[in-house]
Amino acid sequence: MRLQPLATLAFGSLRASLANLALVSFFAVGIVTIEAGCPKGGPTITEEDKVDPVKQYQFGVSLLSSPDKDGIIQYTQAYTAFTTAAELFDGKGKQGDGAKAHFNAAWTAEVMNNPADAEKHYRLAFDGDPAYDKAMFSLARVLTDNGKAPEAIALYRAFIAAHADRVDVRNDLIAALSSGKLYDEAFKEAQDVLLKDPKNAAVYRALSSMYYSQGNYSMSALCAEKSLALNEGDTGTYNNLGVTYLLQKKESEAIAEFKTALKLDPKNFEANMNLGFVALNSGDYALALACLQKAVDVNPQSLDAKLGLAVALRGNKDFTKSASMYDEIIKADPQNEVAYFNAATLHSKYTKDFTRAQAYLDDYIAMKAGSLSPSDEVFTFKEEITKEKTAQEARIAEQKRLEAEKKEREARAMAALTELQALVTEVSTKVKACPPEVQEEVNLMIEQANQVITDKDTGMATDVKSMFTDYYGPMVNECAAGAAPSETPVEGTPAPTPPAETPAPVPAPQ
């Protein structure tokens, strides 16, 4: 099985409007509240309203608030609606009004795993309304996640310069500095905050992030524990501590921290993902299924969660749902190599549908056309499936041959039972003509034969039938013919040799 390992875990921003959906985020974050009321009626829009930015905005909100008949939220349509609304506002010179539309377009882009579009729209939202703090924070977070920490740091520093009392934003700055590998600056910033607020749990959490980024897991764990001592209800820190323990190969401690996080917040996406993957790796498919199903319920767009769930379903022998999940992932992300390989594994190893397994690999090869070398593992995998298919066909053919032989033996045995029944009937009639001592012997054999017939003992039928054919049958036939039973009852057995005559004794000498 080509199972994707535990997703890369990274510390994220302390302030976020949306979870990092592409990876198992190291920090728990909340979902942004859509900034508009849901209109009356269903998620539809008229041709006339399509040119109205307010109507387009409300249409986008309605799409996010109203799943379709299959329970699926139409994120693509919502993104288009918000983008259209923002462009209409911008076209009218109302960039401030369009800022919220850009913000929700960015949020929706994040849900759909499009970080570049998310960055673009958060930037447009902040440019349209420089006082829109939520847009600035989200833009800084996405910039950090997109490997643009210097830009995020500049945003945080500019905000802090105007809001020196915002210690919470300095926590975000520490995380951005850490992400940009500016560890000395991050540590100095943390020290400055702790001098003013020594019980700031968020700073210890940020320090935990910094040490984690440096690979100093013991200090990361120590800072996380200090953070929890100051704020024992911080779900994200329990999750973070669990990840740190995993990297220290302390699996039992990690599991305990993930479970604590889920006790505080059963729907925590990151903790469910992490515990789910740990359970997968240990073969606890029941726990993995429970955790990863919750993760998918919380974040239906997470392909990592769906990949894990597909493996958990397979482990629980729900092959149909597992296959459906892989198809869903490939439809959403045609470039997802793991989904193709895992789907092929599912069908080659478990459903034994080798044709379908090969089809997934053929689709993958077609998708990667022009970029695969002849030695790529996909071709080796295809050969393995072909060999397994041949071996399976040989096993099936051998099984059919053995079954056919068994049926043939059973048919012969049943025929022997039928023939034995006829012989018993015939002997039972003729034995009455035999002497009493012969009748007694033959009747005992008849009783045994009847038991074999009643039990349908095909194993004994042939042997008992031979006794009647070769011995008892001829014996009673002689009786019926008026002759005494032969002393040589078994056909083909030589008659006993009579004893030699004893010579007369020679007289002894006198």
KAFENPE-V568399 format. One line per field, one symbol per residue. phi: phi as a letter, one per 20 degrees, with the letter a starting at -180 (. if undefined). A space follows every 10 residues. Layout:
BEGIN
phi: ???
END
This chain:
BEGIN
phi: .eeffgggdc fdffdbebff efcffedfce efefeaefff nefcbeffff edffffffff ffffecgffe mdeeffffgf ffffffffff femdffffff ffffffgfff gemdfffffg ffffffffbg eegfffffff fffffemdgg ffffffffff fecfeeffff fffgfffffe meffffffff gffffebfdf fffffffgff fffeneffff fffffffffe bfeegfffff fffffgfemd ffffgfffff gfffbgdfff ffffffffff fenefffgff ffffffffcf efffffffff fffffemeff ffffffffff ffbfefggff fffffgefed emefffffff fffffffegn ddegegffff ffffffffff ffffffffff ffffffffff ffffffffff gffffffffe ffeeggffgf ffffffffff fffffleffe gffffffffe cffgffffff endfgffdfe gnefffffff fefffefffe
END
